């Protein structure tokens, strides 16, 4: 068929429904019962009774054997007692964070690719070692596209809720009604029947270099969305999302994400000795499933896990059951800290609990119960304050001249004769007639080329006096200046910064973006460059300095870390009303994140300029730097075919370049689907085959040619096209 012959049919073809030709006829909604679920590496395959249709889903899809599933052409839901929980298409959402001039694009999604699973497992191993979660779990990961950082830079895991939580019981113990779920009081029977109306955030992890960007809050936002629309256990969708964690005592990201404090868990400190004695004495019967403690109902997996850890500890230490129990009986909150290395897998201290209503009825109920119960937070963070400067720092007509005397030798005498410069008296003016006023709480940038006097000016502001100095420098009486200096200690950071007050130290480290258990236990020299900057900042705050000085600011940091550090530093300085002064010869890398109030621009001894931060930013031709996913626009009508797996390629005019790996197919509506590019091939329009058409979701080659001619009316038979083949991983496969 010639191009002219194909073109003559375009008008007729336009009158047809392209989606019918490319996707097949719309199938009616059907309901099926899940017969089996078969693991498929990073995915799972769902098979139905009396039907050859299969679902290939992420591990996180909330579906089990016996569930009733509603299937449409390109979507699937589990039918629940109180609504429908979507399981297909997979959950994925684009997020763009702006840090100064840097745009960071992330995709929050379920795990659908092998490389995502391995990256998630590596991050989990780093943070939790061999720790495992019990019950059903669902994981959302943060997919990163900056090449120097891991593919997965964070994740949040939703899990089955524990039966026992004293704080939660106090809140839920009142009449509740939403849809066809209701109770009069939250007693043991109600808990057994409706525990699954609560979903639990079990873990929230952010890669250390990305702390301080609000990713924890962002992950909670998506956990709320996932739990509301996709989580279900035993055919019950949740009405509440819960989180309990020690870290919430020091890092209030859950509260910032809109979750509400409802009290503290009870912990097991008061009963751990009794529980372990009972379980260890009956270890074999417990392992055989013969006995279960009544008060352990609902958390037996956790209790048995602690029992096994206690048995391993006894073997390691050579203790009898009696000796272990005696040690556990002597525990207090303080001794737990001392013996944490021994008992951290066995003992649980009270943890703050936060709750979020997932539907309006639940939100209204929660708000009312909070007013009635009035839970008291016993872990209010310590106040971190600095004494602000009592007045401005004023430099009036300041000049500084260096005097240098070198020994007269045959060589220096030759220079004197040749150039007329005497080695007996060399003077060099570094700063000339500088007027500058620095106000408390301001952020000041000193910039200029190498040798322009940046370090000299910083030293002048640090020491206040110099030989060869003229003019007047006025400093407030409470001027306390500190440099960003390395921590000279081999102790763990928590010891160096603690001052015997662990709570204050943990809050301080959270403030500067070092809220990570492994960072707490590292020495300064073991930290990354970005973490070292944050540790230096913590040291300045702990020392009570109200003027912070940094030379060669961010010189050793990559682009992302420089912007993250600058952003956190300026926010902290303004929050504590400290005067921040940094110097850099390449401020364009981070200046938009630093947001300086004033800029001192040095060029030579006889030329300098003091301007506002906004003036300086306007003078820079700073291009926005982005780190984004590979994207390709696609008509909205094709997205459903891509999601269902019927369209496994897209064809574009010209010889285009695409990389293998993740590709976002985006529609003008903002909807998108992520695919994995498996092959990129270039061919002539006339060389397209029937196989190419079928792979692209068309019935035959003629239909494909018509579609391409409509989109590219000027294409010739010898014109080049690019075929991008991809794999959608998850799909509905109809017989």
N, C-alpha and C positions, 0 to 999 in steps of 0.2 A: 504494500500500500504506500503510495507516495504521500508527501506532505500535503499536497493540494487535496488529495482524496480524503485524507484524515480531517483536514481543516473544514471541508464542506459538511462534515457531520457534527461539527461543534455545537451549532445552534440546537440541533435535535437533542444532543447529549446534555446541554445545559438545562433542558426542561425536565430531565430525570433527577432523581434524588441521588446525588453522588455518594452520600453515606450508605445508601442501599447497595450501590455497586461495589464500594470499597470495603464495606463492613459486613455485608450480608443482610438479610431481612431481620428486623427486630424480633427477637424471640419473646414470648410472653413470660411474665414472672412465674416461676415455679418454686415449689417448696420440696426439699429433700431432707432425709435423715442421714447424718454422718455415720458411716459404717466403720471406717478405719482411718487412722492418721499415720502416715509413714514418713519417718525422717528422711530428708534428702539433703544431707550436708548442712548448709546454712539455711535451708528452707524446710518446709514440710508439705507433703502431698495429702490432700483430703479426698477420700473416696466415699461415694454414697451408695446406699442400698438400692438395688434395682435400677441403676442408672450408670452409664459409662462416663458421665461428666466428672471431671476432676478439677480440683482447685490447687494451684501451687502458690503457697503463701509464705510469708516470713515466719520465723519461729515465734514472733511476738503476737501473731494473730490469736485472738481469744476464742478458741474453738476447741471442742472436745468430742469424743465419741458419744453418739446419741443426741447431739444437738440438732435442732431443726434449723435448716438454712434456707433463706429466700434468695433465689438467683434471678438476676435479670441479664440482659445482654452483656453488660460489662461492669456489674457490681454484685456484691454479695453481703448478706447480713445474717447474723444469728438471731433467731426469734427468741425474745426474753419475756418474762412475766410483766415487765414494765417498759417495754419498748423494743427497739432493734439495735443491735451492736454491729457496726460495719466492720467487715474484715477484708473487703476488697473494693476499690483499689487500695494500695498500700498508703500509709500515712507519710506525707512528705510536705514540707513547707519551706519556702525561701525566706531568709532573713538577711538584712543588710545592716551592718553596724558601722557607724562613722566615728573614726578616731582621728581628729585633726584632719589632715589632707588624705588620710588613708581610708579607703572603703574596703571593708571585709565582708565578703559574701559567704554565707553558710547555708547548708540545707539541713534542716532537722527532719530526720526520717527513721523509719524502721530499717533494720538491716536486711538488705536484699542482695548484696554482693559478697563473694568470699573474702575479698580484701578488706571489706568493712568489718566482717566478723573477726578476722585475725587482728586487725588494728584495735578493735574494741577489747578483745581478749588480752592483748598486750597492755592496754591502759588499765584494765581491771587487775591484771597480775601485779602491775606496778603499785596500785593503791591498796589492794585487798589481799595480795598474795593468794593463798588457796581458799579464801573464804567463799562460801556458796550461799545462795538464797534458797528458801524453802517455798513450796507451793508454786502456783502459776506466776510467771513473770513476763513483763513486756519491756523491751528496751528501745529507747529513742536515742539516736546518736547525732552528734554535731559533725557533719561532713565538711572538712576544710579544703580549700583549693590553693592555699599558699604553698609553693613547692618546698620551702625549707622546714615546714612543720608537718607533723603526722596527719594522715588522712582523717583520723578521728581525734578531735581535740576536746571531746566531752561527751557525756551521756547521762541519761536519767533512767532509772529502772522503777517500774511500778510492780508491786507484788501483792500477794494475798495478805490481808490484814491479820494481825494477831487477835485472838479472842480477848485477852486480858489487857486492859488499859484503864487504869483508875480514873484518869482525867477525862477520857472519852466517855466512860460510863456516866460520870456526873453530868456531862453535857447532854447526852442522848436520853437520859432517864426522865422523859416527859412525853406527853402525847404527840405523835408525829403522823402526818398524812401526806403522801405524794403519790399521785396516780393510784394504783391498786396495792401499794405497800403502806402499811400502817402499824403502829403499836401504841400502847398506853404507857408502858414503862420499859426501860432497858434492863430486864432481868436476865437470868441465865437462859431461860427458854427463848426469849426474844433474840438474845445474842446468837444462840444456835441457829435460829431460823433466818436471821437477817444480817449476819456478820458481813455478808458480801455486798451490802449497800455501802461499805467503806472500802476504798482502794487505798493502798499505802505506797508512798514514795520510799523505796528501800535504800536507794543510793543516788547521789548526784555528784558527778565528778567533772572537774574542768582542768584541762592541761595547765600546769603551773604558769607558763609564760602568758596565758590569756586571762589570768585572774585580774579582776578590776574592770572588766568590760560589761559586767552585768549578765554574763552567760548563764549563771546559776538561776537568776530570776527568769531569764528567757526559757530555760529548760522547764521550769515549773509551769510557765504559761502553756507550754505545749503538752506537758503531762496532764494538766487540767483538761485541755481539749481532747486528748486521747482518751482519758478516763471517762469523760462525759459521753463520748460518741462510740467508743470502740471496746471498752473494758466490760467484761461480764464473767461471772463465775456462777455455775449452777443456775443458769438462765435468769440471773439477777444483775441488772445494771447498777452501778454505784450512784449514790447521791452525795457522797462526801469523799474528799481526798485528804489523806492524813500524812503527816511526817513527824517522826520522833528521832532526835539525834543529839548527841553531846555537842556537836559542832554548832548547833543553833544557840548555845549559850554564848558563843563568841562571834559567830558570823550570822547576822540576822537576815539572810537572803530570803528565807521563806516569808517573813513578815513583809519585806519590801515587795514580794511578789503577790501580796494580797491575802496571804493565809493568816489565820487568827489564832493567837495563843489561847489554849484551853486548859493548861495545867501541866503537871509533870507525871511521867510514868512512875510506878511504884518502885521499879527496880527489884532485884532479888537479894540485896545485901542482908536483909533481916531473916531470910529463910534459906539462903543458899546452902548453909551447913546441913540443915535438916533434909533438904531435897536431895543433896548429893549423897548423904548417908543412906537414905532409903533406896535410891536408885542403884548405887554401887553394891549394896548388900544383895540386891535382887537383879544384878546386871544380866545374868543369863535369862531370867524370866522376862525381863524387859525386852531383850533382844529377840526373844521368841514370840513377843506380842501377847504374853499371858496376863500381864498386869499393866494398868495405867492408873496413875494417881488421879483421883477425882478433880483435885484443884489444878491439875495440869491440863485439863481438857482444852483442846484447841491449840495448845502450844507444845504438844508432846514431842514434835520433831525437834524443837529448840532445846527442850529439856534433855532428850536423849543425846543430842549433839554435845551438850555441856557435860553430860555423864561420860561420854567417850573421851572428851578432852581431859577430864579429870582423871580417868583411868590411865591415859598416856602420861600425864604429869606425875602420877603416883609411880609409874614404872621408871620414868626418867630420874626422879628424885629418890627412889628407893623408899617411899613412904607406904605405910599401911593405911587402910581406910580410916582408922582412928586418928592417925597423925594428920592426915589431910583435913579431916573434919575439925580437929582442934585448931588448926591454922585458920580455917574458914570462920570458925566461931570468934576468933580474936580480931577479925577484920573490922576496920572502921573506914570512913571515907578517906582519912589521911593515910592509913596503912595500905589501902588499895592503891593509892598513888605510888607508894614505896614498892609494893609488891606487884605492880602492874604487869611486869614482864612475866610473872608466874601465873597470875590469876585473871588476866584480861579476857581470856576466852571462856571463863566460868562465871565471873561476877558481872552484874549489870547494875550500874548506878542510876538513880532517877534521871530521866531525860525530858527536856521540854517537848511538848506536843503542840503542833499547829494543825488546824483544820480549815478546809475550804468547802463551801457548798457548791455543788456542781449544777444544780437547777435552782430556779427562783424560790420554790418552796423550801428547799434545804437551806439556802442562804438566809431567808427570813427566819426560819427556825433557829439557825445558828446565832444570828444576831440577837434574837430574843433571849435565848438561853445564856449567852455571854452576859447580858445585862442582869439576868436573874442569879446566875452562879457567881459572877465576878471573880474569875480565877486570878490568883496573884502569882506574878512571875518572880520567882526567887533568884533569878539570874539576870537582874538588870545589869547591863554592862557598866563597868567602872568609867567614870568621866575622865577623858583624856584632854587636858587643857595645857596651854602655854600662856605665860604672862606676855601679852602683846607689848611692843615697844611703847614707851610713854610719849613718844613724839617722833618726828621724822629725822632721818639722817640727811644732813645738809653739807654739800661740798660747794664752797664759794670761791671762785677764781683760783682753783687748785691747779698747780703746775708741779711737775716732778722731773728733775734732771739727774741723770746718772753721772757720777764722776768715777773715772777709772784711771789708775796709775799702774803702768807696767815698767819693769826694769829695762833700763837703757842697755842695749846690746848692739853688736855690730849689725845684726839683722834689722832691729827696730830703728837704728840710726839711719840705715839705708832707706827705709820707708819714709823717715822724717825728711831726708834730703830730696827724695823723689816726689813726695806728695805734700810736703809742708805740714804734716801732722805730727805734733810732738807726742812721744809716748809718756812724757811726764804729766800731761794734763789732758785727758780725753773726756769730753763731756757730751752727753746725748740726751736731748729732751724727749721724754716718753709721753707725758701728758701736758697739755698747754691750755691754761685758762678754762678749765672745765667747771661748769655750774650744773649741779645735779641735786635733786631732792627725792629721796626715797621714803615713801610712806609705809607705816605698819600694814602688813597684810598684802603688800603688792608683790607682783611677780616681775622681775627685772631680767632682761636679756642683754648681755654684753657681747657684741659680735664684731668681727673684723678679720682681716687676713692674718696669717702668722707674722709675728713681730710687730703688730699694731698696738700692743700694750694691754691686751685683755687680762693676762695673768698679773701684770703689774697693778692694774686697777683693782683686781680682786684682792691681791695682797694688801693694797692700801686700805681697802674696806675691812679687811680682816685684822690687820695690825694697827692701823690708825696713824702710824708715824713712819717717816722715811727720812734719811739724809738727802738733802737736796729738794725738800718739799717746801713749797710756798703756798699761800692761800690759807683758807680756814676750813676745818672739818669739825662739824658738830655732831656728836652722837648722844642719844638719850642715856640717862644714868643706868638703865636696866638693859643696855645693849649687850646681848650674849650671843656671840657669833660662833658657829661651828662649821667645819668643812665636811664634805662627804668623804670620809676617810675609811679605809679598810678596818675591819674588826680584828684586832691582834689577839686572838684567843683560840685555843684548841677545844674549848668547851662547846657543847651544843648551843644553838641560838637561844633556845628557851631558857637556858641557864644564864647566858650573857645578858639577855634583856629582861630577865625575870625579876631581879632585885628581891628575890624571895617571895614574890607575889605572882603566882602562876596565872591567876585569872586576868590580872592587868596585862601581863605579858602576852597572853593569847589574844586579848582584845587589841593590843597594840599591833601585833603581827597581822591580825585581820584587817586593821585600818590601812596598813601599807601594802596589802595584797599578798601576804605570805601565809594564808590560812590553809596549810597543808601539814598533816601529821608528820610526814617524812621530812619536810623542811624544818619543822620544830626541832628535830633531832640531829640535823646536819650541822657541821662546822661551817664557818663563813667561807673558807677556801673551797668547800665542796659545792657551793651554790653556782648557778649560772650567772653570767654577767648581769642579766636583768634582775635576778633575785638579789644579787649583791647590792645593787642600787637601792632596792627596797629595804634591805637590812641596814644599810647606811642611814637611810631616812629614819628607820625605827630607832637607831642609836641616837640620832640627833634629838628626836622627840623625847626619848627616855632621859636624855641628859638635860632637858629643859631649855635648849637653845631656841631663841626666838628669831635668829637670823641664820639662814641656811645658804651656804656658798658651795657651788660646784663648778670646777674648771673642766674644760674639755668635755662638756656635758654630752652624754650618749655617744661619744666617739667610738666606743668599742661595741656598740649594739647594732643589730640588724634593724631594718626599716620598721617592722611590726613592733618589736620590743621597744624601740626608741619612742614610738608614738604612745604605746601603752604606758611606759614609765613616765613620760612627760605629762600625760593626761592625769595619771594618779597623783603625781607630785604636785602639780598646780592645784588640784582639787583639795589635797590635804593641807597645803600651805594656806589656802584661802579659808578652809574650815577652821584651822587653828590660829589664823591671823598672824602667821609667821611671815617675815620678809624673806623672799626667795630670790637669790641672785645666781644666775648661771651664765657661763661664758662658752661660746662655741664659734668656730670659724665656718661651720656648715649648718646653720640653724634651719635652713629650708626643709631639712629632713623631718623635723619634729615641731616646728614653730606653731603650726596651727593647733596642735594638741596642747602645747604649753600655754597658749593664749596670754602672752606677756602684756602687762599694763604699760610698761615703758621699755624702750629699746635704746641702748647706747651703742651707736655705730662708730667704731674707730677705724680710721684709715691710715693716718700718719700723725706725727706729733703735732703738726700745725692744722690738722683738720679732723673734726669729729662732729657728730650730730646726735642730738637727743630728740627722740620722737615718741609718739604714742604707739602702742602695739598695733592698733588698727592702721595707722599710717604705714608702718613697716610692712604689714601684710599686703597692703595695696601696692606697695612698691615691688613686691616679689611676683614673678611670673611662675607661681607654684602650680604645677599640674597635679590634679588629683591622681593619686596612685591607687589602683584597685587590685584586688585579688579575687577573681571571680571564676565561676564554673564555665566550662565550655557550653555554649547555648546555640540553639537553632530555632528559628520561628517556624510554627506549623499552624495550619488552619484548625480551629477548634473542633470542626467536624471529624478530624482524623484522630483526635486524642483517644476517643473511646476504642478505636481499632488498635491503637498502639497498646493501650492498657490490657485489652483482651488477648493480645498476642497475635492478632490476625494481620497486623501491619508490622513487619519486621525490618523495614528499610524505608528510606526516603531518598528521592532523586532530585538533584538540583542542577541547574544549568551551569556549565563551566567546569574548569578543573580546580576544585576547591580542596583546601587542606583541613583535615580533621585528625585528632589524635585518638587512639584507642583509649577506652576508659569511660568515665561518667560523662554523659551529655544530657543537658536539660532541653527537652522539646517544649517550647513555650508558646502559648497562644496570646492574642492581643487582650483577652479578658483577664490575663494574669494567671490563668490555670496553667499547669505544666505537669510533665511526667518525666522522671529520670530514667534513662536507659543506659546500657553499657555497649559502647561502640566496639564491635568485633572485627569489622573489616571496612576498608575504604577503597573503592575501585573506580577508575576512570574509563569511560568507553564512549563511543560515538552514539548519537541518538538512534541511528539506523541499526546499531548492533544490539539494542535492547532485546531481551528474550522473553518468552512466556514465563520462564522461571523468575525473571526479574519482576514481572507483573504480579505474579502470585505472591511473591515475598513482600511486595509493596501493598498488598491488600486488595488487588484488583482481580476481576474474574478472568481477564485475558489481556493480551498485549495491546489490542486495539483500544480498550478502555484506558489503559495506562497512557498510551500515546495521545489520546484525546485530552486527558487531564493535563498532561505536560504542555500541549499546544495551547490550551486555554490559559495556562499560567505564564508560558513563555511563547507568545505568538510569533516572535521573530526567530525562533530556533530553526536551524536547517537540519537536513538529514545527516550532514557530516559534522554537525556541532557536537562539542564535547558535553558530557554530563558526568556528574559525580554521584555514585551510589554509596550511600552510607548505610551499612547493615548494623543492626543492633539486637541486643537481647534484653527483654523486659523482665527476665527472671520469674516474676510472679504473674500468673494468668489464670483465666477460666478457660478450660479446654472442654469444648462440647464434642460429642461423638459425631 
